[in-house]
Amino acid sequence: VQLQASGGGLVQPGGSLRLSCVAPARFFRWSIMAWYRQTPGKQRELVARITAGGSIAYLDSVKGRFTISRDSAKNAAYLQMNDLKLEDAAVYFCNADWGTTAWGQGTLVTVSS
C-alpha cells in the first residue's frame, strides 16, 4: 500500500505551502497520519502527527507555523506550512499507521531566496 503525497515546490523564506496525502479509504479511518522530513545525511524526523481521534503533536521547531489536519470525506491528511524557513527545506514523507505502516513517495520542499 502506498500513499499519494503532493504539494511540494519552491518557495521563498516566509512563504507557504500545503502538502496533501491521500490514503486508501479502507485504512484511513483508523490511521494515525503523520508527516516526516529528511535531508541528505540526516535521519528522517517526525514533523507532525494526527491520530484518528484528532490528537496532534508537532516537532518543536515547527510549532506555530505548521498545521496538520485530516479530512475523512477525502481520506486525506494535510500539512499547511507557513512562514517557511531555510531549515524547513527537505523531502517530506506522508505516513499512515493503522497497525501496518505505509509511506508516500516523498515530495520535495525547497526554501530559497
C-alpha positions in Angstrom: 0.0 0.0 0.0 1.4 3.4 -0.9 0.1 6.8 -0.1 -0.3 9.6 -2.6 1.5 12.7 -1.5 1.7 16.0 -3.3 2.2 19.7 -2.8 5.9 20.3 -2.6 7.7 23.0 -4.5 10.0 26.0 -4.4 9.1 28.9 -2.0 10.9 31.9 -0.7 11.6 32.2 3.1 8.4 33.3 4.8 6.3 31.7 2.1 3.7 28.9 2.5 3.0 25.5 1.0 0.3 22.9 1.6 1.1 19.2 1.4 -1.6 16.7 0.8 -1.7 12.9 1.4 -4.4 10.5 0.3 -4.7 7.1 1.9 -6.8 4.1 1.0 -10.3 4.6 2.3 -10.4 1.2 4.0 -7.5 2.2 6.2 -7.8 5.9 6.7 -10.5 5.9 9.4 -8.2 4.0 11.7 -4.9 5.6 10.8 -2.6 7.8 12.6 -1.5 10.2 9.9 1.9 11.9 10.0 4.4 13.9 8.1 8.1 13.2 8.3 11.0 15.0 6.6 14.5 14.1 5.6 17.6 16.0 4.4 20.8 14.4 3.0 22.9 12.7 5.6 20.3 13.1 8.4 17.7 10.7 9.8 14.1 11.1 8.9 12.3 13.2 11.6 8.7 13.4 12.6 7.3 16.8 11.8 3.6 16.4 12.8 1.2 13.7 13.7 -2.6 13.5 14.0 -4.5 10.5 15.4 -7.8 9.1 14.3 -9.3 10.9 17.2 -7.7 14.2 16.3 -4.9 14.4 18.8 -2.0 16.4 17.4 1.7 16.6 18.0 4.4 18.8 16.4 8.1 19.0 16.1 9.1 21.9 18.4 10.7 23.9 15.6 7.5 24.0 13.5 5.0 24.8 16.3 3.0 27.9 15.5 4.0 27.7 11.8 2.7 24.3 10.6 -0.7 22.8 10.9 -1.7 19.2 10.3 -5.3 18.3 9.6 -7.3 15.4 8.2 -10.5 15.1 6.1 -12.3 11.9 6.5 -14.6 12.6 3.5 -11.5 12.8 1.2 -9.3 10.2 3.1 -6.7 12.8 3.2 -4.3 14.5 5.5 -2.7 17.9 5.0 0.2 19.8 6.3 -0.2 23.6 6.0 3.3 25.1 6.2 3.5 28.9 6.8 6.5 31.2 7.4 8.8 28.6 5.9 12.5 28.9 6.8 15.6 27.7 5.1 15.9 24.9 7.5 12.5 23.5 6.6 13.8 22.5 3.2 13.6 18.7 2.9 11.9 15.8 1.3 8.6 15.4 3.1 7.0 12.0 3.5 3.5 11.1 4.4 3.0 8.2 6.7 -0.1 6.3 7.8 -0.2 3.8 10.6 -3.2 1.5 11.2 -1.2 -1.2 12.8 0.6 -1.5 9.5 2.7 1.4 8.2 2.5 2.9 4.8 4.5 5.7 3.2 4.1 8.2 0.4 6.7 8.7 -2.3 8.1 11.9 -0.8 7.6 15.4 -2.0 10.4 18.0 -2.2 10.1 21.3 -0.4 12.8 23.8 -1.4 13.1 27.1 0.5 15.3 29.5 -1.2 15.6 33.2 -1.9 
